[in-house]
Amino acid sequence: MIGGVAIPGFNPVEVYETVIAHRAPDLARRPRPESVRALLDWAGEPLATAEVALVMQTGADDAREQLLRAGATERPAGADAYWS
């Protein structure tokens, strides 16, 4: 791998943010979306409840409530769901 970066294993999101900040210091970080609807529109594909909670900086239960209030479509998967 020439000029690449390997981050083996499962790591907290902060590890990836640190690597990105070092590899592309001029890259602007997006602000947190104003709503879960804005997040789903931006993503363009279904997101897991945990992903929504992480981006919105809230807990899974709160993220689920916000998604339901926003009229998102829930697709059950395993122990949780994907939302669009």
Secondary structure as a PSIPRED ss2 file (coil, helix, strand):
# PSIPRED VFORMAT (PSIPRED V4.0)

   1 M C   1.000  0.000  0.000
   2 I C   1.000  0.000  0.000
   3 G C   1.000  0.000  0.000
   4 G C   1.000  0.000  0.000
   5 V C   1.000  0.000  0.000
   6 A C   1.000  0.000  0.000
   7 I C   1.000  0.000  0.000
   8 P C   1.000  0.000  0.000
   9 G C   1.000  0.000  0.000
  10 F C   1.000  0.000  0.000
  11 N C   1.000  0.000  0.000
  12 P C   1.000  0.000  0.000
  13 V H   0.000  1.000  0.000
  14 E H   0.000  1.000  0.000
  15 V H   0.000  1.000  0.000
  16 Y H   0.000  1.000  0.000
  17 E H   0.000  1.000  0.000
  18 T H   0.000  1.000  0.000
  19 V H   0.000  1.000  0.000
  20 I H   0.000  1.000  0.000
  21 A H   0.000  1.000  0.000
  22 H H   0.000  1.000  0.000
  23 R H   0.000  1.000  0.000
  24 A C   1.000  0.000  0.000
  25 P C   1.000  0.000  0.000
  26 D C   1.000  0.000  0.000
  27 L C   1.000  0.000  0.000
  28 A C   1.000  0.000  0.000
  29 R C   1.000  0.000  0.000
  30 R C   1.000  0.000  0.000
  31 P C   1.000  0.000  0.000
  32 R C   1.000  0.000  0.000
  33 P C   1.000  0.000  0.000
  34 E C   1.000  0.000  0.000
  35 S C   1.000  0.000  0.000
  36 V H   0.000  1.000  0.000
  37 R H   0.000  1.000  0.000
  38 A H   0.000  1.000  0.000
  39 L H   0.000  1.000  0.000
  40 L H   0.000  1.000  0.000
  41 D H   0.000  1.000  0.000
  42 W H   0.000  1.000  0.000
  43 A H   0.000  1.000  0.000
  44 G C   1.000  0.000  0.000
  45 E C   1.000  0.000  0.000
  46 P C   1.000  0.000  0.000
  47 L E   0.000  0.000  1.000
  48 A E   0.000  0.000  1.000
  49 T H   0.000  1.000  0.000
  50 A H   0.000  1.000  0.000
  51 E H   0.000  1.000  0.000
  52 V H   0.000  1.000  0.000
  53 A H   0.000  1.000  0.000
  54 L H   0.000  1.000  0.000
  55 V H   0.000  1.000  0.000
  56 M H   0.000  1.000  0.000
  57 Q C   1.000  0.000  0.000
  58 T C   1.000  0.000  0.000
  59 G C   1.000  0.000  0.000
  60 A H   0.000  1.000  0.000
  61 D H   0.000  1.000  0.000
  62 D H   0.000  1.000  0.000
  63 A H   0.000  1.000  0.000
  64 R H   0.000  1.000  0.000
  65 E H   0.000  1.000  0.000
  66 Q H   0.000  1.000  0.000
  67 L H   0.000  1.000  0.000
  68 L H   0.000  1.000  0.000
  69 R H   0.000  1.000  0.000
  70 A C   1.000  0.000  0.000
  71 G C   1.000  0.000  0.000
  72 A C   1.000  0.000  0.000
  73 T C   1.000  0.000  0.000
  74 E E   0.000  0.000  1.000
  75 R E   0.000  0.000  1.000
  76 P E   0.000  0.000  1.000
  77 A E   0.000  0.000  1.000
  78 G C   1.000  0.000  0.000
  79 A C   1.000  0.000  0.000
  80 D E   0.000  0.000  1.000
  81 A E   0.000  0.000  1.000
  82 Y E   0.000  0.000  1.000
  83 W E   0.000  0.000  1.000
  84 S C   1.000  0.000  0.000
